[in-house]
Amino acid sequence: MGSGQWLVEKRATFRSDSFSDNDNAPETGCLSIVVLGASGDLAKKKTFPALFNLYRQGFLTSNDVHIFGYARTKISDDQLRSRIRGYLTGSKEEEVSDFLQLIKYVSGTYDTEEGFQLLDKEISEHEFSKGSVEGSSRRLFYFALPPSVYPSVCRMIKRCCMNKSDLGGWTRIVVEKPFGKDLDSSEELSTQIGELFDESQIYRIDHYLGKELVQNLLVLRFANRFFLPLWNRDNIANVQIVFREDFGTEGRGGYFDEYGIVRDIIQNHLLQVLCLVAMEKPVSLKPEHIRDEKVKVLQSVLPINYDEVVLGQYDGYRDDPTVPDHSNTPTFATMVLHIHNERWEGVPFILKAGKALSSRKAEIRVQFKDVPGDIYKCQRQGRNEFVIRLQPSEAIYMKLTVKQPGLEMSTVQSELDLSYGQRYQNITIPEAYERLILDTIRGDQQHFVRRDELKAAWQIFTPLLHSIDNGELKPQIYKPGSRGPAEADELLAKAGYVQTHGYIWIPPTL
């Protein structure tokens, strides 16, 4: 198949899979993608590279797409393109240059109409030049901005930049985390945005939901017969969801100190993963059916018991000049959540996240109960585990007991291993932002956070966060490069996690 034919077929697939805000009208109008905060780090390092990868894979073409950068910084189109160029890798220079020509820059403030009126003028001229019928055009606004300016930017878009009528076109906004700092601030932000846009127009992005292995969770659970009877409290002893980094805040101390590891990682990323691990089978793959089941899980989580929480702060964190001398912000946390429903009653869900630790990884570890009547006396070697390694070295493996090769009848722990780097050598795993931006264009909200889901998540964590903010809970100091506070391992043991001895999973070499 020629490259031209492949591109036509891919574009046709893209069209047929699209969901319009107006289901009765086909999406035929041109697409304008506006990156707000275009001169910032997030836009340069994540948003524009994701758009470029969609472009070079044929999902965005110069025939109907234009990209607009908007920020306060007074720079030219070429200056913005120069800032972005170094982050667009893995392709030919000609392809990079062609993509950069799709980008136009508009400078303006975030709280006055003048800049947004100019932005609307530029978008409208692009739509007119493509012969787009008024009302059929699509406008996507990506907020690579701090949440403090979300309300004012939403007001300006509503006043100045909306798609003018409804002939299959739409206006959608993508907002980045964090969505507030607690329940009240999150609800206030949601109310302000909700007064201007319908829920169907709002895409609250959590990039963890775009990761390949996270997206595989529902397939693994609901498309494989042997998991269905095992996925419950009768067989599973505990579930760990872990995020570890082997570096500290590295110049982001001021920003991080405002949020801490619980808000930054656990309350959103790890809790989203917990929902996918624990949810019931939805009635279909429609986004609302999936999100309904996630909300049910969150509403079933019991209040956090502070005796099942260990906080830590790595030694040297406060040496950062942007961090207050007496900061109580945790850089490490381990906690146990309990889900009060028929499937999971009594099963501890252990959420663990930390910076400046001994290794870097993110994984889900489902540990099964001991084999009853263990005739091989191999329980001391460790339990069966099902592990989904999200990053790095993406993999899915099952830890199980087998006979040690040889003449003696002795047992050893080994694994059944699906390592993506080995099995899918000729397939590039897409970045999370690529997938989520494409989902936004298609109108698929499955991997985005709904307002009631966000509210339920904050209800779980707000009391704990207020206790930390008020200094009622203190983090333990731990050494950089360690496993974190020793109390965290003690908590895992109390929760029933049995550590494996003498076995380490080693990613296969290519």
C-alpha positions in Angstrom: 0.0 0.0 0.0 1.4 3.4 -0.9 1.9 6.1 1.7 -0.8 8.3 0.1 -3.4 5.5 0.2 -2.5 4.7 3.8 -3.0 8.3 4.8 -6.4 8.5 3.1 -7.5 5.3 4.8 -6.2 6.5 8.2 -8.0 9.8 7.7 -11.2 8.0 6.8 -10.9 5.9 10.0 -10.4 9.0 12.0 -13.5 10.6 10.5 -15.7 7.5 11.1 -14.6 7.2 14.7 -15.2 10.8 15.6 -17.9 11.9 17.9 -19.5 15.2 17.3 -21.2 17.4 20.0 -24.0 17.3 17.3 -24.5 13.6 16.5 -26.7 14.4 13.5 -24.1 16.4 11.6 -20.8 15.1 10.1 -17.5 16.8 11.1 -16.5 18.4 7.9 -15.2 21.8 9.2 -11.6 22.7 9.6 -9.9 22.2 13.0 -8.2 25.0 15.0 -6.1 23.9 18.0 -5.2 26.7 20.4 -2.4 26.2 22.9 -2.9 28.7 25.7 0.4 29.3 27.6 2.3 28.4 24.4 5.6 29.9 25.6 5.7 27.8 28.8 7.5 24.6 29.6 4.5 22.3 29.5 3.5 23.5 26.0 7.1 23.1 24.6 7.9 19.8 26.2 4.5 18.0 26.0 1.7 19.7 24.1 3.5 20.7 20.9 5.5 17.4 20.6 2.3 15.5 21.0 0.6 17.5 18.2 3.7 17.0 16.0 3.5 13.2 16.5 -0.2 13.2 15.6 0.7 15.3 12.5 3.4 12.9 11.3 1.2 9.9 11.8 -1.5 11.4 9.6 -4.1 12.3 12.2 -3.6 16.0 11.6 -2.9 17.4 8.2 -2.3 20.8 6.7 -5.5 20.5 4.7 -7.8 21.3 7.5 -5.7 21.9 10.7 -4.0 25.1 12.0 -2.4 25.5 15.4 -2.4 28.8 17.3 -0.1 29.6 20.2 -1.4 32.2 22.7 0.5 33.7 25.7 1.5 37.0 27.3 5.1 36.8 26.0 5.6 39.2 23.1 7.3 37.1 20.4 6.9 36.5 16.7 5.7 33.3 14.9 9.2 32.4 14.0 10.5 32.9 17.6 7.8 30.5 18.9 8.7 28.0 16.2 12.4 28.2 17.2 11.6 27.6 20.8 9.6 24.5 19.9 11.9 23.0 17.2 14.3 21.4 19.6 11.6 19.3 21.2 10.4 17.8 18.0 12.5 14.7 17.6 12.5 11.5 15.7 11.6 12.8 12.3 13.1 14.4 9.1 13.8 18.1 9.1 11.4 18.6 6.2 8.6 17.2 8.2 9.4 19.3 11.3 9.5 22.5 9.1 6.2 21.6 7.5 4.6 21.2 10.9 6.0 24.4 12.3 4.5 26.3 9.4 1.1 25.3 10.8 1.7 27.3 13.9 0.8 30.9 14.3 1.3 33.0 17.5 -0.9 35.6 19.1 0.1 37.6 22.1 -2.4 38.8 24.7 -3.4 38.8 28.3 -5.6 36.2 29.9 -8.2 38.5 31.5 -9.0 41.1 28.8 -10.9 40.8 25.5 -8.5 42.5 23.2 -6.1 39.6 22.8 -8.9 37.0 22.5 -10.7 39.1 19.9 -7.4 39.1 17.9 -7.2 35.4 18.4 -10.7 34.9 17.2 -9.9 37.0 14.1 -6.9 34.8 13.2 -8.9 31.6 13.7 -11.8 32.9 11.6 -9.4 33.9 8.8 -8.0 30.4 8.8 -11.5 28.9 8.7 -12.5 31.2 5.8 -9.3 30.4 3.9 -10.2 26.7 4.1 -13.7 27.3 2.8 -15.2 26.1 6.1 -19.0 26.6 6.4 -19.8 28.9 9.3 -20.8 26.7 12.3 -19.1 23.6 11.0 -15.6 24.5 12.3 -14.0 22.8 15.3 -12.1 24.8 18.0 -10.0 23.1 20.6 -8.4 25.1 23.4 -5.6 23.5 25.4 -4.9 25.1 28.8 -1.2 24.8 29.4 -1.7 27.3 32.2 -1.9 27.5 36.0 -5.4 26.8 37.3 -5.6 30.3 38.8 -6.3 31.8 35.3 -8.7 29.1 34.2 -11.9 31.1 35.1 -10.8 34.3 33.3 -9.6 32.4 30.2 -12.9 30.5 30.1 -14.8 33.8 30.2 -12.7 35.3 27.4 -13.2 32.2 25.2 -16.9 32.2 25.9 -17.2 35.9 25.0 -14.9 36.1 22.0 -13.8 32.7 20.5 -16.7 30.3 20.4 -17.8 28.5 17.3 -20.5 30.7 16.0 -23.3 28.2 15.4 -24.0 24.5 15.4 -23.7 22.8 12.1 -21.6 19.9 13.3 -18.8 22.1 14.7 -17.8 22.4 18.3 -15.7 24.2 20.9 -13.9 22.1 23.5 -11.5 23.0 26.3 -8.7 20.8 27.8 -7.7 21.7 31.3 -4.6 20.4 33.0 -4.3 19.3 36.6 -4.2 20.2 39.4 -8.0 20.8 39.7 -7.9 22.8 42.9 -6.2 22.1 46.2 -9.0 20.6 48.2 -12.8 19.9 47.9 -13.9 23.5 48.2 -11.4 25.0 45.8 -12.0 22.2 43.3 -15.8 22.7 43.5 -15.4 26.5 43.1 -13.3 26.0 40.0 -15.7 23.4 38.6 -18.6 25.8 39.2 -16.9 28.7 37.5 -16.1 26.7 34.4 -19.4 24.8 34.5 -21.3 28.1 34.3 -19.6 28.8 30.9 -19.3 25.3 29.3 -21.3 22.2 29.3 -19.7 19.1 30.8 -19.5 17.6 27.2 -17.2 20.4 26.3 -14.8 20.1 29.3 -11.9 17.6 29.1 -10.0 17.4 32.5 -6.8 15.7 31.5 -4.9 13.3 33.7 -2.0 12.0 31.6 -1.8 8.8 33.5 -5.1 7.7 31.9 -3.3 8.0 28.5 -0.5 5.6 29.3 -0.5 2.4 27.2 -0.5 0.0 30.2 -3.2 1.9 32.0 -5.4 1.8 28.9 -4.7 -2.0 28.8 -6.2 -2.5 32.3 -9.8 -2.9 31.3 -8.9 -5.2 28.4 -6.9 -7.4 30.7 -9.7 -7.6 33.3 -12.7 -8.0 31.1 -11.5 -9.8 28.0 -9.7 -12.7 29.7 -11.7 -15.5 31.2 -9.1 -16.6 33.8 -9.0 -13.2 35.6 -12.8 -12.9 36.1 -13.2 -15.5 38.9 -9.9 -14.5 40.6 -10.5 -10.7 40.8 -12.1 -10.4 44.2 -11.6 -10.6 48.0 -11.7 -14.4 48.0 -8.4 -14.6 46.1 -6.6 -11.3 46.3 -4.7 -10.4 49.5 -3.8 -6.8 48.7 -3.2 -4.4 45.8 -0.2 -2.0 45.6 -0.1 1.0 43.3 3.3 2.5 43.3 5.0 5.6 41.9 8.7 6.0 42.7 11.2 8.6 41.4 15.0 8.5 42.0 15.3 12.3 41.9 14.1 15.2 44.0 12.2 18.4 43.1 15.2 19.6 40.9 14.4 23.3 40.7 10.6 22.9 41.1 10.7 23.0 44.9 8.5 26.2 45.1 5.8 24.7 42.9 5.9 21.3 44.5 5.8 22.7 48.0 2.5 24.2 47.2 1.0 20.8 46.5 3.0 17.9 47.9 3.2 14.3 46.9 -0.4 13.5 48.0 -2.0 16.1 45.8 0.5 15.9 43.0 0.5 12.1 42.5 -1.7 10.1 44.8 -5.0 12.0 44.8 -5.1 12.1 41.0 -2.8 9.7 39.2 -2.8 6.7 41.6 -6.4 7.1 42.5 -7.4 7.0 38.8 -5.5 3.7 38.4 -7.2 2.3 41.6 -10.6 3.0 39.9 -9.6 1.0 36.9 -8.3 -1.9 39.0 -11.4 -2.0 41.3 -14.4 -1.0 39.1 -17.1 -3.4 38.0 -17.6 -4.3 34.4 -19.4 -1.4 32.6 -22.5 -2.2 30.5 -20.6 -1.0 27.4 -17.5 0.8 26.4 -19.3 4.1 26.1 -17.4 6.8 28.0 -20.3 7.6 30.4 -20.8 3.9 31.3 -17.1 3.5 32.2 -17.0 6.8 34.2 -20.2 5.7 36.0 -18.4 2.6 37.4 -15.3 4.7 38.4 -17.5 7.0 40.4 -19.1 4.1 42.2 -15.7 2.9 43.3 -14.7 6.3 44.7 -18.0 6.6 46.6 -17.3 3.2 48.2 -13.9 4.2 49.6 -14.0 4.5 53.4 -12.5 7.5 55.2 -8.7 7.3 55.5 -7.5 6.0 58.8 -4.5 8.1 59.8 -2.9 5.1 61.5 -2.6 3.7 58.0 -0.7 6.7 56.6 3.1 7.2 56.6 4.5 10.5 55.4 8.1 11.3 54.6 10.3 14.2 53.5 13.7 13.6 52.1 16.7 15.0 53.9 17.8 18.2 52.0 14.4 19.1 50.6 14.3 22.3 52.6 17.7 23.3 51.3 16.0 24.4 48.1 15.9 28.2 48.4 12.3 28.2 47.0 11.1 25.9 49.8 10.1 27.4 53.2 12.6 26.6 56.0 9.9 24.9 58.1 8.0 23.2 55.3 5.7 20.3 56.4 5.1 19.2 52.8 5.6 15.4 52.3 7.7 14.2 49.4 6.8 10.6 50.2 3.5 9.0 51.3 2.3 5.4 51.8 -1.4 4.9 52.7 -4.0 2.2 52.8 -7.4 2.6 51.3 -10.4 0.3 51.9 -13.3 -0.2 49.5 -16.6 -1.0 51.2 -18.4 -3.2 48.7 -19.0 -6.9 48.0 -16.0 -7.4 45.7 -13.3 -5.7 47.8 -14.4 -5.8 51.5 -11.2 -6.5 53.6 -8.7 -6.1 50.7 -6.2 -3.3 51.4 -5.3 -1.0 48.5 -1.9 0.4 49.2 -1.0 3.7 47.5 2.7 4.6 47.6 4.5 7.5 46.0 7.8 9.3 46.7 10.7 11.3 45.4 14.4 10.9 45.8 14.1 7.1 46.3 16.3 4.2 45.4 14.7 3.5 42.0 12.3 4.9 39.4 9.2 3.0 38.5 5.4 3.0 38.4 3.5 -0.2 38.7 0.4 -2.0 39.9 1.1 -5.1 42.0 -1.8 -7.5 42.7 -0.8 -10.0 45.4 -2.8 -13.2 45.7 -3.5 -15.1 48.9 -1.4 -18.1 50.0 -2.2 -21.5 48.3 -4.3 -23.5 50.8 -2.7 -26.9 51.8 0.7 -25.9 50.5 2.3 -29.4 50.0 5.4 -28.0 48.4 6.2 -25.8 51.5 7.1 -22.9 49.2 5.1 -20.1 50.9 8.3 -18.6 52.3 9.5 -17.9 48.7 6.6 -15.5 48.1 3.1 -15.3 46.8 1.7 -15.3 43.3 1.6 -11.8 42.0 0.2 -10.1 38.8 2.3 -7.0 38.0 1.6 -4.3 35.5 4.7 -2.1 35.1 3.6 1.3 33.8 7.1 2.8 33.4 9.9 2.4 32.6 10.3 -0.9 30.7 6.6 -1.4 30.2 5.6 -5.0 30.9 2.9 -7.3 32.2 4.1 -10.3 34.1 2.8 -13.0 36.5 5.0 -14.2 39.3 4.5 -17.8 40.0 6.1 -20.8 41.6 7.7 -23.5 39.3 10.0 -26.5 39.7 13.7 -25.6 39.7 15.2 -27.4 36.6 17.3 -30.4 37.7 17.1 -33.8 39.4 15.8 -32.5 42.7 12.2 -31.6 43.5 12.7 -28.0 44.6 10.7 -24.9 43.8 11.6 -21.4 42.7 9.8 -18.2 41.8 9.8 -17.3 38.1 7.4 -15.4 35.8 5.3 -15.4 32.7 6.4 -12.2 31.0 5.0 -9.9 28.4 7.7 -7.2 28.0 6.6 -4.6 25.5 10.1 -3.7 24.4 10.7 -7.3 23.4 7.3 -8.4 22.1 6.4 -5.2 20.2 9.8 -4.1 18.9 8.5 -2.5 15.7 5.7 -0.6 17.4 6.2 2.8 18.9 4.2 3.2 22.1 2.5 6.6 21.9 2.9 9.3 24.5 0.0 9.8 26.8 -0.6 13.4 25.6 -0.9 12.2 22.0 -3.6 9.8 22.8 -5.6 12.2 25.0 -5.4 15.1 22.5 -6.7 12.7 19.8 -9.5 11.6 22.1 -10.5 15.2 22.6 -10.6 15.8 18.9 -12.8 12.7 18.5 -15.0 13.7 21.4 -14.2 10.6 23.4 -14.3 11.5 27.1 -13.6 7.9 28.4 -10.1 8.8 29.6 -11.0 12.2 31.1 -12.2 13.0 34.6 -15.8 13.9 35.1 -16.9 16.5 37.6 -18.6 14.1 40.0 -15.6 11.8 39.8 -13.3 14.7 40.7 -15.6 15.7 43.6 -15.6 12.1 45.0 -11.8 12.0 44.8 -11.4 15.2 46.7 -13.9 14.0 49.4 -11.6 11.1 50.1 -8.4 13.1 50.5 -9.4 16.6 51.7 -9.5 15.8 55.5 -6.0 14.2 55.3 -4.6 17.1 53.3 -6.0 19.7 55.8 -4.4 17.7 58.6 -1.0 17.9 56.8 -1.5 21.6 55.9 -2.3 22.4 59.6 0.8 20.6 60.8 -1.2 17.9 62.6 0.6 15.1 60.7 4.3 15.4 60.3 6.5 13.7 57.7 9.4 11.5 58.7 12.8 12.5 57.4 14.4 9.9 55.1 17.7 9.6 53.3 17.8 10.3 49.6 18.4 7.1 47.6 16.6 5.0 50.2 13.3 3.1 50.2 11.8 5.9 52.2 10.9 5.9 55.9 11.2 2.5 57.6 7.7 3.0 59.0 6.3 2.6 55.4 7.6 -1.0 55.1 6.1 -1.7 58.6 2.8 -0.4 57.4 2.9 -2.7 54.3 3.5 -5.7 56.6 0.6 -4.7 58.8 -1.6 -4.5 55.7 -0.7 -8.0 54.9 1.8 -7.6 52.1 4.3 -10.5 52.0 7.6 -9.5 50.5 9.3 -11.9 48.0 12.8 -13.0 49.0 15.4 -14.1 46.5 13.6 -13.1 43.4 14.0 -9.9 41.3 12.2 -9.3 38.0 14.8 -8.4 35.3 13.5 -6.8 32.0 14.5 -9.0 29.1 17.3 -7.6 26.9 16.5 -7.0 23.2 
